[in-house]
Amino acid sequence: MSPAAPQRLRIAVLNRIFDSTGGGAERYSIALVEQLALHHDVHVFAQQINHHAPGVSYHRVSMPMRKPRWLNQLWYAFATWRATRTGFDIVHSHENTWHGQVQTVHVVPVRHNLFHGRTGARRLLRWIKVVSSPRLLTYLGLERLRFQPEKTRRIVVTSDNLGLTMAATYPGSRAMTTVITPGVTLPALPNQEDRLAARIALGLPPARFCLLFVGNDYRKKGLVNLLEVLATLPEQVVLAVVGNPAHIPEFRRRAESLGVVARVFFLGALQDVAPAYRAADALVHPTLEDTFAMVVLEAMAHSLPVVVSSATYCGISGLLSHGVNALLLDDPRSAQELGAALRLISGDEGLRRAFGRQGRLFASHYRWEDIARQQEAVYLSSLAASKAEARTLKRPA
């Protein structure tokens, strides 16, 4: 961590679900907490906790109502505000809350989704929808308070793409915003024995070409198109799907209708995705919307070649080079384009090895310990602004 830290900070981290199976935002928060706890006093406030790390204090926030979700979000914001008003140097929120000097944004703002590109009557209709919906009013109200300009507030976004969207949606956030991408811990590279052991443990065929898909929202991450394309690929190619088990029945039926159900292995949510990366031959991520896509970075750290949507759809792709360290899809909805990329990657071992080497090199520049230093610098910036504001208030009129 940065030697400039003046003290061991007492940090409150707000994340409703503190479980690595929750998704990329949760894994981002967990990895940062693990790094920060090596040098600071870190307290996690969450409603669901499935994690333990030395030096981290966990505080379970009550959940008097699971649904409606908007009411639970409002309760969580109030409960954590009450619990962290005093006693902390920094309150760092990964949630839609009105409080916290540091706000990390993982998703496109609600306001952008509702109003971007809509003018005239279409915009008016959206406002009518908003004012008649307690859910939307709550989310928009919390979001507006969350991004309200304050001298001590700092906003962290996970990609340049998301930073541009934030600036366009909430122009007052520009001066407060910093990009801090997700990171990785570089694993030891697996040999053939490791790969075979991982496949056996996961119930995957040992000798076939295995594509890997990782994502909790199967539809938004592009599994619909991927299953259709799988039906056009050689029988030797199989697909392992990691993610939310609630979607499995629907997509298993879709695989059956396409005649590929015997070639699709639904693994559900894995507490540790590393065995799936070790078992696979390539990651395919034809996402329709991702502010970054940690799974791509993690796969590259494991030297897996990746096929991923272009920067229009996926934040990490703005940092990648097509044909050098990844295959980028201009249109992830195009079965023709996705099929061509998968045929290329599955049929050319030399290309896979080259992408694996370049991907590993790319990932080595995004280690979690370096990401944590960037996060700490944001904390110190907020604290410096707070001290400067305090000095101003003490000056005589």
Steps between C-alpha positions, in 0.01 A plus 500: 500500500599861464766615748324837506217364717508715818335237717323169511159599369172375637291422192134400470415311180134482393399207280161331545621162374851410610535169321724418204215318324306827484679627188784723384408796723508277807830338403648847440394616846622179668843512335547865598398429858751215522780729381400801710468288814873430484565863594175645635215425737221390262136447599251346257127579530293248303168319505640178357850394603686196372862598547771503760835677487748571781474850639153571358206573733158398369174669597178336384234756405146385567261426214146554634366467146667325205240630257425742358869553424471878486366510854781276621751727323356800681516313831860394440601859419337627820635219722857545378479879530396459862776244568786696339424864587794505742809295570635465146757696301345386171163357405531324164172402336456257210123550531243760402514701825494869579795482740866404474796715401599242236248351258601221263269466200482160332196543275355752259296764689125446522444849358701411189301181442173686537562814298803464272407568138138581582361841411162664463201273557718196570676684782168627638364144506807390694443771760138389535627147558747626763259715701250213515762251625623505863780265389636733231453809716702335779783388272521837324482692828776295661712529188463877481607536864783253447655703217429845640821708485675534836855612575581180688317255273686278256340282233679195364395339171634172368568603139549802273172412324307520826678826585375655175147382568514638854626838377222522241230396749622693805728779371575617854675170570789564256735666746438232763549197276798262477531180297619199699464177306464157656817301554623142520727280700718319248462125554757231426447378146338154482666207327315222321456303822347802673265554207390137498446500878289816476285349225441182695409698814248711304357207304626626163610267218879457518587501131261744325550871425339691786367854470428679827219750565486682835218737594201526733264667253507239223291704261687830535838325482411345164427135572197497267714567193780277627273195525372560148856524369606188692249303295698592185841403642659153480383237752847513653423845644320513837396788725531540878264760651577655840248730664162548664333157536153659490536542122610144430156341435407761237831474317516123526166490317644733238803273461266203459304676230826570314618140535812591702395417857749212517779746416409765759610457862321730743728529804294753697657764723854411609651645815835481320499529121872413471438126434276593206773722355751216540266254330409713198667549164357849436266755658216638292325813628257637238350745750242759403594726794794495740659804659825302526473115507727360770456150359697599190792632706493190721501269199795686350688464829455124455642531145165417342434645155189716507225588256319808629264775386657826380533816709152611394363226724783414740726735698815285508504478121599866479833385647543194274641465148308289250714222359779566751367396839133427424240456229254791523144471368369810326147365544453230766146442369636383166500120489716517189770709666500303825507169311797610290693609810433173681597290198824697476587469867407131525685404184832678548709383796784739415262796513363383835850480645591845368182653642565319828848650531388849406196477725712397797733794432202737484357368827835541676452879482180481708604335826277549800778640715548783248126556472481529881769770494288699257201458729699614800605814310130581453442462875789733578371756251159500669659531845719790385192680365320439829789649700520800269125557539532478880780759499286733291209472741729584795629822348358813662259701290 
